[in-house]
Every structure is written in structure tokens, then in C-alpha cells.
Amino acid sequence: MILVAIVLFCLAAVLGLWLVVLGVRYRRGSLALAAGHAGVALLGLGLLGWQIFGGPVHMLYNNAALLFVLTLFGGLVLLALRMSKREHRTPPPMFVVSLHAVMAMTALLLLVVGYTHS
């Protein structure tokens, strides 16, 4: 189940990278792509939570889940910026996007290390 969560988080990362390219290169976003990115990531987080609460204690999985939840809150901030009237047509601040991406990639790395060393 962790392997499926890792694959889902990797897919979410690819969709997120696509969103960044759209924002930087074309100065626009895609609400459908953002919803797909969020949906895949939430599905991965749900599977990770199911493994954490249903299996033995694994600290790297727990730390990755905590970091993914913080990443989720960063994504909600990005969504709030996107939905505001003033920012509707402009991409979100790249600092916030970068912070969101760094947290997600760190959590994914923790998850992969935990999976390979268990």
C-alpha cells in the first residue's frame, strides 16, 4: 500500500510541475489540472494514513505524513490565493509554490527511504 501511495505522490508531483510550467511560462493556470493534482495527492495521503493507523509504527512514515499534511495546508493557501478576485488571472507567488514543493518532495523522500529500509 505504501508503494501505491508513493506512485500517487509521484504523479501528484508531475502534475504540480506541469502547473508550475503553465504558471511561469504562460502566466496562467488550469483549475482542472490543479484539482487533479490535489485529488491524487489527497488519495495518496489517505492511503498513507490508512497504513499508519492500520500497521506497525514506522517513524519515517509518520514524519512523512506530518510533512504532507503541512504541505496540504500550503496547497490550501495557494488555492485561496488563486480563488481571490485580485489573483484570479495571475499565478500565485513563486515563493509559496516553492515552499509547497520543497515540503512535498522532502516528505516523498522520507516515504521512499522508509519504504526501502523497512
Number of C-alpha atoms within 10 A of each C-alpha: 11 19 15 13 24 21 15 21 25 18 17 23 19 13 20 21 14 17 21 21 14 15 18 14 9 10 13 17 21 12 13 9 14 18 13 16 22 18 14 21 25 19 16 25 22 14 18 24 18 13 18 17 10 9 9 8 11 13 13 19 23 20 15 24 22 15 19 25 17 16 20 19 13 19 19 13 16 17 15 14 17 19 13 10 9 9 13 14 13 13 20 22 13 12 9 14 18 12 14 21 19 13 19 26 19 14 25 23 15 20 25 18 13 18 15 9 8 7
